[in-house]
């Protein structure tokens, strides 16, 4: 991959604890994560990101801090850290629904986010987005700015010409469909597209706003929004913005609308 121009790897470490990895249905071990990072460095990758999950049933703050420290010891260039999302149809959601596992505790989850913020800052990983620390990812910035990107491969998402696309999940089905290119499809759709959605302008503006607010230092440019849509951001969303400013959740800093620190856990 490195030889054909791929220069960044994002590895789904998720946890340093085998019990948590099993809970997620992950087949790898933490030792395999260590090996993968070492191999990636050896073959020339100098931009490695690790994904971690917190707010997990039975997870304690001590366990979470141990995972963070184990990840920090690998010295990646970037972290993407997300609270557990209970997706419909997953095994972990089923087990919580049937009371086989406890529902994640919201206050404990907030404490874990604070732990990550403190530990990563102390290790010189600046936070630039709600869930991202370290060297800013051009890939991540592209979709937080609601700009076009191609979704290539099984399960990949794309966004071009205000059309969001999702590819089929199984690699073998993706390959089979992409080998049948005789179908006449309008770009960006492909034979592997599982579903797609065409966004109207109002939805696109709203998504540009709420995704851009995830960028903690950059926020949403007022002049950039007007140049893109031909309407002032404070005209389009004025009532909502003023209400949230009054609640100390948003602030206007020169030309940019940003989240306050108080808003980050909401």
Secondary structure, 3 states (H helix, E strand, C coil): CHHHCCCCEEEEEECCCHHHHHHCCCCCCHHHHHHHHHHHHHCCCCCEEEEEEECCCCCCHHHHHHHHHHHHHCCCCEEEEEECCCCCCCHHHHHHHCCCCCCCCHHHHHHHHHHHHHHHHHCCCCEEECCEEECCCHHHHHHHCCCCECCCCCCCEEEECCEEEEECCCHHHHHHHHCCCCCCCCCCCCCCEEEEEECCHHHHHHHHHHHHCCECCCCEEHHHHHHHHCCCHHHHCHHHHHHHHHCCCEEEECCEEEECHHHCCC
